[in-house]
Amino acid sequence: MTEKGIYTSGVTPFGYMTVPGKRFNKRGKELVYLVIDPSEAPIVQMIFDKSVREGYGSHRLASLLNSMEIKTHNGSGFQCNTINRILKNRAYCGYYISGNIVSPHLPHLQIIDEDTFDQAQIINGQRSEKNEEKTQMARNTKGKTLLSGNIYCAHCGSHMIATSYVDSHVRADGSKYEVRKQRYICCNKSRHRGVCEGQSAYVSDRIDGAVDMIVREYLSHIKTTAKSVALEKRYQNEIAEMKLQQREVEQENRKLKDRLSQLSAEISKSLTGESKFTPDMLSMAIENTQAELQKSEEMLVQLNFSLNNSQGAMKKLDHYYEQFRSWAEEFEDADLPERKMIICQLIREIRVSRGYGLDVVLDLNYEQFLAS
């Protein structure tokens, strides 16, 4: 029933409500329809918006909703796990979901667009404590510095974090000067975890100012890049790259099939003692070659699918271009949390070296529009 887009009841997600459907089951019980709750849907949109645009975490979002005296369907306050369930629930994109079964798209149930939902998954996935890989996303956006999550020490590769310190001295007239300032420090060096030849600390204003200028240059560039030119060039490059991969994989397939044929022919020689290989050696070689061939054929199927559905690739490119242009319009007037989230999504990594050297690596999804 879910595959056919039929509502099968169950727990009603926040943002929706049920209404009588004027239809009955075999036992005579009236069935219900799921519809968007006009009073709750804006709250769901706010949750996703603050997560993606302002970097709110689940704890901060729960506190915000509780301060607004908004209740869940069972009348209780919001908890972190309640927020996480909402952010992970693809049903808000307009689907019935039952286990691994997903219905066709149902526009009348869509509260969140697919791109916003996907971005929320990326942000929250990178913030997960279980994720030990390098991340570019800020765990929170409360701090007073511009960078968080994607800033690294160029000397040892360790994360850099923002801390505050009190700069104080006694003036000539005897009065005391005291002000709290921000700085970035290398976790590796500050906590004596390993050798690092970088500085102990970097004044945040100096780094933030330099990164701000770089980001403004990127945003200014995208403003002057015509959409038709940007998308067509990137699209053609992407298609050309996929076709090149396709040819390489097809060539590899032919080699593997030839090798498999040769190994199979060698079996009969091995059984008569005419081969320098034993049957066991040949059997293992055949098994390994078959495994490589299967992997190669699966890759070829995926490449063929991508080429045949190149319209989907164009749609993704369009989304990233529009997002880039949107940031270009918003950055100037955005507050600090919003600017921080724009930088986290636009820049994959910022490496800081002794003497305030900066190496800025853009996220590939956006770099493609600047590479020309």
N, C-alpha and C positions, 0 to 999 in steps of 0.2 A: 504493500500500500504506500509506503514511503517513496519507493521508486516511481510510483505513479503520481506523486504529489498530493497524496491524501493524508490529512492530519489524523494521527492515531492516538491523540490525547497524551497524557503524561504530565510531567511538571511543566508549568507555563513559565518560560523565561521572563526575566524582568524586561519590560519594554513591550510586552504583548499581553493580551487578555483573550478570553474565550467568549463566544456568543452562540446562542442557540442556532443550530443549523437546519431546523425543520426537516430533519431526516432521522430515521430510527434504525437501530440494529435489529438483528433477528429476535432479540429478547424484548423488543419494544422500548428500549432505552433511547431517549433522544440524544443524538450525537451533536458535537459542537464544532465550531470553526475557530481557528486561531486568527486573530487580527492584531494590528498594531494598536497599542494603547497611546493615544495622543498626549497623555500627560506624562508618560514614562519614556517615550521614544527620544525626546530632547535630552533627557538625562543620560541615556545610553550614548547619544551623539557627543555630549559633553565629556563623558568618560574617555571615549576614544580620542577626541580632539585634544584634551589636556594631556593625554598620554603621548600622543604623536607630536603635537605642536609645542607643548610646554615641558615635556619630560616628567610629568607627575608619575610617581610610583604608586603601587597598590595601597600602601599605608597612607600616603598623603591624600589619595583620592577618597579612601574610606573616611578619613577624618573630615574632608571637605563635605561629603554627602551627609555625614552625621551632624555636622555643624549647621547644615541646611534643614535638618530634621526630616530628611527623606528616609523612608522605611522600605525594607524589602517586602516581598509578597506575604511573608509570614509575620510581618509587623515588627521585626527586629531591626537593629542597626546594621550597617554595612561592616563587613570584616575584609581583611586583605584577600582571603581566599574567595570571597564573593566577587570582588573586583576582578581577580584573575580569571575566574570562570567566565565572566562577561567578556573580557578581552580575548579569550581563547575560543569563544563560541561563534563559529562560522555561520550559525543560523541567522545572525543579524544581517548577513549579506543577502538573505532571502532564500533560505533552504529549510526543508524538514530534514533532520538528521536523526537516524536511529542506529546506534552502533557504528558500523562501517558503511551503512547504506545512506546515500545522500540523494535527495529528490532533485528533479530538474529545477532550474532557477524559477523562483516565484516572485516577480517584481512587486506584487502587492504586500509582500512581507519584508521587503528590504529596508533596513534602517541605516546601515553602514555600507559604503561602497567598497568594492573588492580591494582597491589599491590602499585605502586607509587601513583596512583590516590586515592586509599583508604587511604593511609597514609597522603596525602594532606588534605583529608576531616577531619581526626582526628585532625591534627595540627590546621587547621583553625577553626574547631568547638570549640576546647578548648580555642582558642584565642578570641572568640567572647565575647564582653562585656556583652551580655545577659546571658552568662553561668556563674552562680554563684557558681557552684560546684568546688571542689578542682581540680586543673589542674596540669599537669606535664610539660606543654609546655611553653617555653620562648615566651613572646610577641614579643621580638626582640632579636637579637644576637649582637647588637652593643657594649654592655658594655665590660669592661675590666676584669670582673670576670668570673669564669668558670660556675657558677650556676645561673639559673634564671627560675622562674616559678614553680619549683618542690622543693623548699627549704622552710621548715616550722619551726616555733618555737615549740619545744617539750613540752613546759610548758603550752601554751595557744592555740596552734593549728593555730595561725595566720600565714599568709604569711610573709616571710622575704624578704627584698629588699636590693639591693646593693646601697650604697651611697659612695661618696668620702669625704675625709677630709684632711686638711693640718696639717701634723706633723711638728712642728717647735720648736726649742730651740736655745739658745745662747751658743756657744762653749766656752771653757775656754780661748781661744785666742781672744774672743770678736766677732768672725765671727758668722753669723746667719745660722743655718741649717734649711732648709725648703724643704719638699717633699710631694707630694700629694699621698695619699694611699687610698685603697678601704676597705670597711667593710660591713658586713651584719647587718641589724637592724630589729627587730620585729615591724611590722606595728602596732600591738595592743599596745605595750608598748610605742613606740616612739610618737604615736599620742594620747596617753592617752584614748584609747577606752575601756579599761577594765583592770582587774588585771592580771599581768604576773610576775612570779617569776624568769624569765630568766634574762640573762645579757642584758644590754642596747645595747651593740654592740659586734660583733665578728670580729676579723681581718680576712679578706677574704683569704689572702695567706695561713693561717693555715688550714682553712676549705677546700679550693680548693686543697691544697696539699694532704690532707687525702683522699678526695673523688677521686682524680686522682689515688692514689695508689690502692684504692678499685676497681675502674673500670678496671685498668690494670690487677688486679688479676682475675676478671671475664673474661676478654678477653683472658688472658693466658690460663684459664681453658677450654674455648670453643675451643681453638686452638688444644688442646690435646684430645678433645672428638670426636671420630670417628662418622661420619654422620650416618652410619648404626645403631650404638649402640644408639645414641641420639634419632633418629627418631623412631626406633622400640620400645624403652622403653616408650617414651612419647605417641606414638600411642596406644600401648597396654593399657597403663594407662587410656588414654582418652576413648577408647572403653569399658574398664571394668567399668569406672565410668558411662558412658551412659547406659550400661546394668543394672547396679545397680539402677540408676534412673528409668529405664523402669520398673523393677520389683516392685519398691516402688509405682510408679504411678498406675500400674496394680492392686496392692493390695488395694490402696486407691479407685480405681474405683469400685472394688467388694464391698467394705464397703459401698460406697455411693449408689450403686444399691440395696444392701440389705436394707439400711435405707429407700430408696425411696419406696421399696416394702412394708415394714412394715408400713410406714406412709399412703400409699394408702389403706392398709387393715384396718387401724384404722378409716378411713373415715366412712365406713359403721357402725361401732360400735358407732361413734360419733353421727350419725344421729338417732340411736335408743336409745341414752342415755346411752350406755354401756361403753363409754370411758370417761376418766377424762379430755380429751382435747376437746375444742370446734372446730367446723368446720373451723372457721376463723384461729385459732391457727395452725391447721393441714395444711390448705391451704398455710399459710406463710412458715411453715417448709418445705413443699414440694417444694415450689418455690425456697427457698434458697438452698435446696439440689440439685435441678435440675441445678441451676446456678453453684454450685460447681462441679457437675458432668461434665457439659459442659466445664468448664475451665480445668478440669483434663483430659478430653478426647482430648482437643486441645493440651495439653502438650504432651500427649502420641503420637499423630500424629506427632508432631515435633520431638520427640525422635526417632520414627520409621524411619522418613525421614532421620534424621542425621545418623542413623546406616546403612540404606540402601545406603547412599551416603557417606560412610566413606572415599572414595577416595578423596573427596573434603577436608575433614579434614586433610588427609595426605598431600595434596598439600599446605594447609595453614601452617602446621608444617614445611614443607620443606622451605617455604618462610622465616619464622622467623629464622630458623636455618641458612640459607644462609645469611640473613641480619646480624645476630650475627657474623658469621665468617668474613663477609666483614668488619664490624667495627673493628674486631680484627686486620685485615691487615692494615686498614687505619688510626687508631687512632694515632699511633706514629708520622706520617707525616702530620696529619690534622692540619689546622689552628684553631684558637680559636673559630670562629663561628661554624665550622664543629664539633669540639669536644663538644661544648655546645649542639648542636642538637643531637649528639649521646647519650650524658648523659641524655638529656630530654626524649628521646625515650626508653632508656634502664632502667632508674630509675624512678619509679612512684613517690617516695616521699623520701626526706631527712629531717629528724627531728634533729634539733640542740638543745642541752641542755647545761645548765650552766657548765662551765669547759671544753667546746668544746667536749662534748659527741655527738656521731653521731649514728643515727639509719637509716640505708639505706634499703629502700624497693624497690625491683626490680619490673619491669613490669611483670605481670604474663606470658605474651607471651614469655619472655626470661628466666624468673626464672625457668621454667620447664626443661630447658636443664642443669641447675646447680644443681638441687635437686637430689641428689643421695646418 
